[in-house]
Amino acid sequence: MCKRMERFGQLLIGAGILLFAAHALYSMIAAYSQLNFVFYDYGVYTNSLWNVSRGNGFTFLVDHSYMLTHLSFSLALLAPLYWIFDSPLLLIFVQWGFILAGGSIFYVMLRREQLPTTLILAFLFWFIANPFTQSVALSEFHGVSAYYLLVPLLIATLRTRPRLSWIPFVLLLGLREDAGLYLPLMCGYVAWTQKKSTGFILALLAIGYTIIAIGVLYPAINDTSLFAHRQREISPIWNAETVAIRFIRSFWFFLPVIPLLFLYPKSWRTLLAFAGLPWLVTLLSGDPSQYSLGFHYPSITMASLSAGIPLAISTLPRDRLKRFAPWVTLSIIALTGLAHLRLGFYLGGGRSNPVYAQPSDRGRLLLDIGKNIPKQGLLMCDQWLGVFTANRQDIMVWRHRDGNDFQEKFVLCLTENIGKPEFSTYHQGLEEKTWGVQRLSYPYIVLERGGDPTQNAEIRESVAHKRLPASELAKHGGENQWIKGQGLLRYWQGQRSNFPQTVAYGRATRLPPGKWEVRFTYKALPPEWSDRPETGWLSVHPFNQDPSLAKEKIIIPLPDANQAYSQQSLWIDLDSETDVEVRMTGASASLWLKYIDFIYHPTMNVTTAK
């Protein structure tokens, strides 16, 4: 009976590990598709490594060098992956792979200590499921996520295959100019406990390389010192509030391994030798994101701590280990779960967010748009859209144009942006046909210099009509749905009950006084239930007010026109300049709202027009 219970416990913990591992990948893709990743930092890494793969060096945004950020020579080994999978999604899978591969090495290291299987799985659950690993996984992409793989690999090879330890050691030094700061203590500790000199040699080399990298290589490559480049970030903030944050976050970080201290009180020495220096650097930082162990900053401390745990366990008496293993197992699982409930990002976590819960059709649309923009020529876009198109040589985001006279070949933006003053050059180019529409998928447009002008008139019309893409409006019900060839539409699946619900609303549009036609372009299917004929309603309101200026029941098109878009107009007469908003209310009919136009009719009588 006891064996069966133990086996059941192992299956349960194993299922939890697989669940959190799968959830990590799912949440990363969801956050990416929800535009939660931006060009800094995800797009920078994508653009830099794509350029490395094409022999262009670590360049991004045309003439920027990633080497000014970090000396990440080792990341060049990732560049050939773009020959196999040329997609902006690549680095999501790479980062996920770093964590899983590091977990596998951690598992092998624990197996080597002949621990009970259930306890090994508990430690692996802590490694994969704790909220600080979740934070690293969801913090776009950073090269430091490779610590999860390389630090355990270095310690494992130092203990079992010292002659191979130079491989992860060199890769670690090439990860960042300061990576060598974290290695001397752990390498020296392994050398001292294992009576092998390799660790001492690596410790000295790590110190030497760090001095050379920061003092010589970085200035030689970048024509400036690291401290001059980073001086704005060096601003220690010490007060009662920040001290509390530093230690409270550290408490949650170390909480799940506290049972190890009870099992073997002297294990603190080993854990301190491995995780002490990375933790101290974090604790003393002036960057709130770093000292609070947010974003990608826990990576080195987490990787170092996990590498030290097997070494701490190796010194435990076997009989004591077996006697207390069940209690330690339960404690690690419970405390990791508690930390997740308090700080976790995945489902059920204290910091869970809808952007991590479900991939978005908006992301699928943008990936499709990016895939079909020709690679030759400079692409201009904003930093949110840049992450979907960064796997190309020449890309520039608006905030870093810096007044330079770049001759962009393509522009990716929201269709409604074309009507803004800062986009007047492109609007004029559409009129003069020096620019053409390369792709139109509402709410996005790709312009091409010298491109096909066939759709130019439609875009100019959309500007004149203050066109609102429906996918950009707020909602209480429904969802955005990507329809290939049409773009992103606001979709409402007709329901027999649980309606009315507001499918689209908000976004104030300022209209001058006069007579206005508010034209809705949509597609609708008849209700499936004969006893519930309510199709839904269209209405226009003063912004953020309930009384309507105009309201009508949605008209269902003829059966033979089910797949065509319909247009239905509401008419309003404004006595003064007014901010208005449109609303679509869903009922039993299935609806797809594409966009809304505001058309001024200076001489038309509203009553006659209707």
Secondary structure as GFF3:
##gff-version 3
##sequence-region A 1 610
A	DSSP	alpha_helix	2	33	.	.	.	ID=ss1
A	DSSP	pi_helix	39	43	.	.	.	ID=ss2
A	DSSP	alpha_helix	44	53	.	.	.	ID=ss3
A	DSSP	beta_strand	59	60	.	.	.	ID=ss4
A	DSSP	beta_strand	64	65	.	.	.	ID=ss5
A	DSSP	three_ten_helix	66	68	.	.	.	ID=ss6
A	DSSP	three_ten_helix	73	78	.	.	.	ID=ss7
A	DSSP	alpha_helix	81	84	.	.	.	ID=ss8
A	DSSP	alpha_helix	90	112	.	.	.	ID=ss9
A	DSSP	alpha_helix	117	129	.	.	.	ID=ss10
A	DSSP	alpha_helix	131	138	.	.	.	ID=ss11
A	DSSP	three_ten_helix	143	146	.	.	.	ID=ss12
A	DSSP	alpha_helix	147	160	.	.	.	ID=ss13
A	DSSP	three_ten_helix	162	164	.	.	.	ID=ss14
A	DSSP	alpha_helix	166	173	.	.	.	ID=ss15
A	DSSP	three_ten_helix	179	182	.	.	.	ID=ss16
A	DSSP	alpha_helix	184	194	.	.	.	ID=ss17
A	DSSP	alpha_helix	198	212	.	.	.	ID=ss18
A	DSSP	pi_helix	213	217	.	.	.	ID=ss19
A	DSSP	alpha_helix	218	222	.	.	.	ID=ss20
A	DSSP	alpha_helix	226	230	.	.	.	ID=ss21
A	DSSP	three_ten_helix	231	233	.	.	.	ID=ss22
A	DSSP	alpha_helix	240	254	.	.	.	ID=ss23
A	DSSP	three_ten_helix	255	257	.	.	.	ID=ss24
A	DSSP	alpha_helix	258	263	.	.	.	ID=ss25
A	DSSP	alpha_helix	267	284	.	.	.	ID=ss26
A	DSSP	alpha_helix	288	291	.	.	.	ID=ss27
A	DSSP	alpha_helix	299	314	.	.	.	ID=ss28
A	DSSP	alpha_helix	318	343	.	.	.	ID=ss29
A	DSSP	three_ten_helix	354	356	.	.	.	ID=ss30
A	DSSP	alpha_helix	361	371	.	.	.	ID=ss31
A	DSSP	beta_strand	379	381	.	.	.	ID=ss32
A	DSSP	three_ten_helix	386	388	.	.	.	ID=ss33
A	DSSP	beta_strand	395	397	.	.	.	ID=ss34
A	DSSP	three_ten_helix	398	400	.	.	.	ID=ss35
A	DSSP	beta_strand	410	414	.	.	.	ID=ss36
A	DSSP	three_ten_helix	415	419	.	.	.	ID=ss37
A	DSSP	three_ten_helix	421	423	.	.	.	ID=ss38
A	DSSP	alpha_helix	424	432	.	.	.	ID=ss39
A	DSSP	beta_strand	435	441	.	.	.	ID=ss40
A	DSSP	beta_strand	444	449	.	.	.	ID=ss41
A	DSSP	alpha_helix	456	464	.	.	.	ID=ss42
A	DSSP	beta_strand	468	469	.	.	.	ID=ss43
A	DSSP	three_ten_helix	470	472	.	.	.	ID=ss44
A	DSSP	beta_strand	479	483	.	.	.	ID=ss45
A	DSSP	beta_strand	487	492	.	.	.	ID=ss46
A	DSSP	beta_strand	501	504	.	.	.	ID=ss47
A	DSSP	beta_strand	509	511	.	.	.	ID=ss48
A	DSSP	beta_strand	514	525	.	.	.	ID=ss49
A	DSSP	beta_strand	536	542	.	.	.	ID=ss50
A	DSSP	beta_strand	550	553	.	.	.	ID=ss51
A	DSSP	three_ten_helix	559	561	.	.	.	ID=ss52
A	DSSP	beta_strand	566	574	.	.	.	ID=ss53
A	DSSP	beta_strand	578	586	.	.	.	ID=ss54
A	DSSP	beta_strand	590	600	.	.	.	ID=ss55
A	DSSP	alpha_helix	606	609	.	.	.	ID=ss56
###
